[in-house]
Amino acid sequence: MHSIPAPAARIPQLDRLNATPGTRVVFYDPTGSQHALPTYPWKWAPKNLKTRRQLAALGLRPGGQTPVAQILWRNGGRVAYLYDIDRALPKRKPTGKQLDALGKALHARRSKRSAP
C-alpha cells in the first residue's frame, strides 16, 4: 500500500468543506479509499509531494519510487502522479561520451533532409 506522512495527508480546509451539508470537494480522497491512490484536487496537494516536472525543476528525480498520490482534474480525465520529495534522488549527470553521442545525433538530425 502507498503511504504518505500522516500530517500531510489531510487538508483541514477541504475536510471542513466536505463536512458542510450540501458541499463536496471533487477528487479529495486523502486515504485512497475511493481511488487507488490518495487523491487531491488541482493545486491542493501537500507541499512534500511533487510531480515529475516539479522534481526536475528542483534538480531531482523520482529515483525508482512509485507514485504516492495523485491529482485529478477535468472530471477525472487528467491525472498527475505525485512523488515524495524526501525520497527523491538528485538528477543524474550525463557522461562525456553520452554528451558526445547526443551532439552527433542532433547534428545528424539537423543535417538530414527528408525527401518529399
C-alpha positions in Angstrom: 0.0 0.0 0.0 1.2 3.5 -0.7 1.8 5.7 2.2 2.4 9.4 2.8 3.2 11.1 6.1 0.0 11.4 8.2 0.2 15.2 8.9 0.4 15.9 5.2 -2.3 13.5 4.1 -5.4 15.5 5.2 -6.1 19.2 4.4 -8.2 20.8 7.1 -9.9 23.4 4.8 -11.1 20.6 2.4 -12.2 18.5 5.4 -14.3 21.4 6.6 -15.9 21.8 3.2 -16.7 18.1 2.9 -18.3 18.3 6.4 -20.6 21.1 5.4 -24.0 19.8 4.3 -24.6 20.2 0.6 -21.0 20.6 -0.4 -18.5 18.1 -1.6 -14.9 18.7 -2.8 -14.4 16.7 -6.1 -11.3 14.5 -6.2 -10.5 14.8 -2.5 -9.7 11.3 -1.2 -6.6 11.6 1.1 -7.0 8.0 2.3 -7.1 6.5 -1.1 -10.3 4.5 -0.3 -12.2 5.8 -3.4 -9.3 5.9 -5.8 -6.3 3.6 -5.9 -4.0 6.3 -4.5 -4.6 9.2 -2.2 -6.2 11.9 -4.4 -6.2 15.7 -4.2 -7.9 18.3 -6.3 -5.9 20.7 -8.5 -3.4 22.8 -6.6 -4.3 21.3 -3.2 -1.6 18.6 -2.9 0.6 18.6 0.3 3.8 20.6 -0.1 6.1 17.5 0.3 4.5 15.9 -2.8 5.7 16.9 -6.3 5.1 15.9 -9.9 8.0 14.7 -12.1 8.3 18.1 -13.7 8.4 19.8 -10.3 11.1 17.4 -9.2 13.1 18.1 -12.3 12.8 21.8 -11.8 14.4 21.2 -8.3 17.2 19.1 -9.8 15.6 15.8 -8.6 14.1 12.7 -10.0 11.7 10.1 -8.5 14.5 7.6 -8.1 12.5 4.5 -8.7 9.8 5.2 -6.1 6.2 4.5 -7.1 3.7 7.4 -7.0 2.4 8.0 -3.5 -0.6 10.2 -4.5 -2.3 11.8 -7.5 -4.0 14.9 -8.6 -7.2 14.5 -10.7 -8.9 17.3 -12.7 -11.1 17.8 -15.7 -13.7 15.3 -14.5 -11.0 12.7 -13.8 -9.8 12.9 -17.4 -6.4 14.2 -16.4 -4.1 12.8 -13.8 -0.7 13.9 -12.4 1.2 11.5 -10.2 2.9 12.8 -7.1 6.2 11.7 -5.6 7.6 12.2 -2.1 10.3 14.8 -2.2 12.1 13.3 0.8 12.7 10.1 -1.1 13.7 11.7 -4.4 17.2 11.5 -5.7 19.4 14.0 -7.5 19.2 14.0 -11.3 22.0 12.0 -12.9 24.7 13.8 -14.9 25.4 12.5 -18.4 29.0 11.3 -19.1 31.2 13.0 -21.6 30.6 10.1 -24.0 26.9 10.4 -23.7 27.1 14.1 -24.4 29.3 13.5 -27.5 26.8 10.9 -28.8 23.9 13.2 -28.2 25.7 16.0 -30.0 26.4 13.7 -33.0 22.8 12.6 -33.1 21.4 16.1 -33.0 23.9 17.2 -35.7 22.8 14.3 -37.9 19.2 15.1 -37.3 19.7 18.8 -38.3 21.7 18.0 -41.4 19.5 15.2 -42.7 16.8 16.3 -45.1 13.8 14.1 -45.8 12.7 13.8 -49.4 9.1 14.9 -50.0 
